[in-house]
Amino acid sequence: QVQLVESGGGLVQPGGSLRLSCAASGFTFSNYYMSWVRQAPGKGLEWVSGIYSVGSDTDSVKGRFTISRDNAKNTLYLQMNSLTPEDTALYYCARGRTLPMEYWGQGTLVTVSS
């Protein structure tokens, strides 16, 4: 079965950085567009960034965030820099490009606070 497991969240000070990871299994990872989606407290889902199945083409609404993937390791990454309190959210990786995606992980919490 499809499994997506995020990790790397935590508490970080404003201006800091975090790198999220998402380990994928149960499907041919290299065949799928993958996304990062977040949900801030009390708010709806927000698509953050996505990456095509092959090559390095990416989409992002956050210039401070860089998505990448390692198809050999079945792993998706999100490098987040210059974090602000507004980036506090539960971050999910998801298979696909358009909300709502069919498969999601359980999420990893990012808290930006001093």
Sequence and secondary structure as in RCSB ss.txt:
>XXXX:A:sequence
QVQLVESGGGLVQPGGSLRLSCAASGFTFSNYYMSWVRQAPGKGLEWVSGIYSVGSDTDSVKGRFTISRDNAKNT
LYLQMNSLTPEDTALYYCARGRTLPMEYWGQGTLVTVSS
>XXXX:A:secstr
  EEEEE  EEE TT  EEEEEEEESS GGGS EEEEEE TTS EEEEEEE SSSS EEES TTEEEEEETTTTE
EEEEE S  GGG EEEEEEESSSSS SEE   EEEEE  
